[in-house]
């Protein structure tokens, strides 16, 4: 503790000889050790303190006197230079003792020193950053001597040994080895970094005793620039897929293996074709290519992921340089211009005459003898079955289930006496669109096996709302064959020795509406095959009272039925339009017949039992007309789904896929379907199969000779 307090040995101890301190801070005349510590400048006088020499006075303060406080800091470089010159002269002259300060002014002196130290620290922190070149231009300050160090008063707060000890120690040191102690600022300056930049943490006074060349660099500091950030390429990270086939770690390993093979092949290409620089893979391209290859396979079926990935890896490992060269050329080749005819409808060319096409079509006939469970009627129901159905209808008293909202309601064929309505239950709110399954989605890292069931009309999920459309009444549909026969009997196609057309195959399509008898025929259209010319197109007045014309799908509106003229005979066939041209015949231009039975007779006038009837979903059309025909081609059976019946492909989808044609398009006018367009589309789909059949027959040895088919020998 004594080492950290001021040296007061030149002051007599207030306790005098009664002092019991082990090492008292004050002087004792009766203790020999204390008498040697009295500075010579005081001459043994009590009540005076030594003054620091002029060489150790800091340039920012004036000498301390008894009359006033310390002077303000000199800020200009001119004052600094003048003080430096004066300090040089002082160091060359012998030191003279300065007048002592009375003891009464010790408190004032200590307060002044403390205040000066505080002002010094504040000024240093503000002005050090801007010192820069000013310090470099200052002359070197002289180093203090041992004698000047002895005269530093201990009241400044800098502990040190007694001045007498320093004097005695200095006398024993040879002149060549006597070096002044390094000041705190000089020590920090010497330990500064060698980069030439003055650290901001060093607080340097305006007039340092160290040479300026050691404190600041000769040239202004140059800030260091950060190295440019490397450009990041595609990371070797698996893409996110709906169902992860083997997990992240496994997929990452596959990507790394693919990347290694791509780098190997690129190295071979660089060695053998060094001039084909445009085909070389950059690091970013190699990374992206490996990630894309694996991502494409992972997005497919999970159960074949390992097989496909293994095949790709094996292919790259066995690939030679020339094969890799061709693959890179294809990848770098400019994209082909889009074919203007890509959206044009396909024109089917079988290479056969119409008669020859009919012959081949007879070979792809779709029998319905074993398809009664799917709605087809191969034979008419018996009279006993029809009688049972009639009795059941009488017992039910007209109660049915709505075909749209599945609500139970009652039908009144002759109208209800209370209000004249044909149905009970009020209005019908329903979804008119079909249901479909959405794609599986991932939730909380888990992928569901199935998506949601939604309606195509409004994209609402099942159960979200009772419906998006409201109709005035409920409707129902009858599928029971005996009950259908109760309304209109089924009839087999009769013989016809003089048909009204020479067509050997006929496409036909029917439009239906809802009545008090269920679903009934409202429009019948027939076209010649393969020409597509319209040979029959009439409106039909149903037997029962109409509940809903189903205009959204049938294309028949109330004004069409009211304004149609009676049919007065067959007219000249209307040629089929060029594929792609819209020349639909609307129901407002058609004539009307009195009943479904009358429309059926018109169709019988065009066909014979040997005529091929072509259509899509013919069970609906045949049941609507109550016709049993022996030879039919149903495109539902000609283009089966993977699961088979009762699942089926829609005519709209088949036409878009195989014919590149858009049918049943909702143009916003609400005109509904065109039965003539649907009939022609069914016929063109059959022609596609005829062409495929003829190609397969030719492969087996079939030939044409004089327009006749010749079987292989």
C-alpha positions, 0 to 999 in steps of 0.5 A: 500500500505504501508503494501506491501512496505519495512519498511524504518523507520530507514532512514530519510525522504528526504523531512524532516519536509516539508513531507506531506505524511499521512504515510511516509515510511521513518523516521521522528524525529519530529514524536514520532511514527516513533522514536519507530520503529527504530530497536535497532540493528542500534543504531539510526545510519542512513545509515545502515540496519540490517542483518538477523540472522544466524538461518534464513539464508537459506542453499542454500546461504552464508551471504551477504557481501559488497564484493561479491554476494550470494554464490551458492546453496549447493547441496550435502547432506553432506553440508546440514548436516554440516549446520544443525549442525552449525545451532543447535549450533547457536541457543543455543548461544546468538544472536549477531548483525552482521555488518551493510551494508552501505546504498550505497550497498542497490541497490546491496543487493536488486538485489542480493536478487531478483536474488537469489529468481529467481535461487531458484525457478528454482532449486526447480522446477527441483530438487523437484521431485528427493528429495524423500528419501534424504529429509527423511534422513535429521535431523530435523531443529530447529524452529526459535525463536521470536527474530530471526523472528524480525531480518528478514529484510523487504527488502526480500519482506516479510511484517510484523509489526515493530520489536519493536512492535514484541518485545513488543508483545512477552514480554506480551505472556507467555512462555508456549503460545509463538509459533514461526510463521509457515513458508510458507513451513511448512503450506503447508506441514501440509495441504498436503493430508493424502495419503502419496504422496507429491504433485508436486505443493509444491515447497520445498527448500532443507533445510526446517525448518519443520521436515522431518517426516511431509513432506515425508512418511516413505515408498516410494509412491505406485502408485494407479491402476485403477480398471479393466474395466468391460467387456461389453456384448451385448447391448439391442439395436434393430438391423438395418433392411431395414424397421423399423416396429414400430420405435426405441422406440417401438422395444426397449420396446419389447426387454426389455420385452423379456429380462425380460421374459428370465431372469425370466425363467432363474431364475426358471431354477436355482432354480429347476435345480441348477446342470445344470449350462451349461444351465444357461444364462449369462447376455451377452447371455440373452441380445443377445438372446433378441436382436436376437429374436426381430431382426429376427421378425423385418426383416420379414414383417412389417404388422405382426410384432406386431402379431408375437412379441405378440405371442412370449411374450405370449409364454414365459410368459406361458412357464413352467420350463420344457419347458424352460429346453428343449429349453435350451437343444436344444440350447446347443446341438452340431450341427448335422453333415452336411448330405453328401447327402444334395446336392444329387438329390432327387429320386422320389419314388411314390410307384406305377408302371408306369401304375399306375403313368400314371393313377394318372397323368391323374387326374392332367391334365392341360386343356388349353381351356380357356388359349388362351390369354396366348399364348396357341392355343386350336383350329386352326385359321380359313382360313379367319384369316390366309388370313387377316394375310397374307394381313397384312404381305404384307402391312407391307413390312417386317418391324418388331420390334427387339425382343432384342433391340426393334428397328424397322428394315426391313426383306428381306426374299429373301435378299436385292439386294444392299448388299444381307442382310436379315435385315436392321438396322445394328448390334444389341446391347442388354442385353440377360439376363432377368430383375429382381427387387433388394431388397428394400434399405434404403436411408436417413432413408427412405425405398423405396417400390421397388428396381431397375430393373437390367439385370441378364446378367451384373447386370446393371440397366435399362438405364445404357447402351444400352446393353452388347452384340452385334449381327450381325443383328436384329431378331423378334418373331411372336406370332400372331396365324394366322400369325404363321399358315401362315408359317406352319398350325396348326394340331391336333394330328391324331389317331395312332393305332400303335405308335412306342412306348408303352409309355402312356405319353411323355415329349417333349421339343423344341429348337428354332432359329431366321429366316426370318419367326420369331422363328422356330423349330431347335431341337425336343426331346421326352422322355418316361414318367416316365422312362425318356428314349430318344425316339426321338432327331433330329435337324430340318432345318427351313423353312426360312433363319436362322438369329441367331441360338440362340446358347446360349440357343438352344445349336445348333451351325452352324457346327452342322447343317452343319455336321449333317447326315439325319435322317434314322429311329427310333433307340433304346431308350436311357435310362435315366441317374442316377440322378446326372450324366451328360450324356447330348446328344449334338447336334453334335451327332444328325441327321437332318430332312428337315423341322419342318413339318417332325419333327412333323410327327415323333412326331405324330408317337410316340403319340396318342390323348390319350397320355399325353404330358408333358412339361414346357411352352408347349405353346411355344413348341406346337406353334413351332411344330404347334400341337394342342393336347387334353391332356397336363400337363404343369408344368407352370400350375402345379406349379403356382405362387402366382399371376398366369399367365402370371407370371410363375416359371422357370424350373431351379428354380422348378428343384432346389426347388423340385428335388434338381437338377441343370439344365441349368448350364453355365459351361463356355463352351457355350454349351447352354441348353440340351432339353433332360435334360429339358424334363426329369426335367419336367417329374420328377416334374410331378412325384412329383405331382403324389406322392402328389395326391396319398397320398391325395387319400389314405387319402380319402379312395382310395386303391390298390387291385390287381394292380387296384385302388379301390374308397372309399365305 
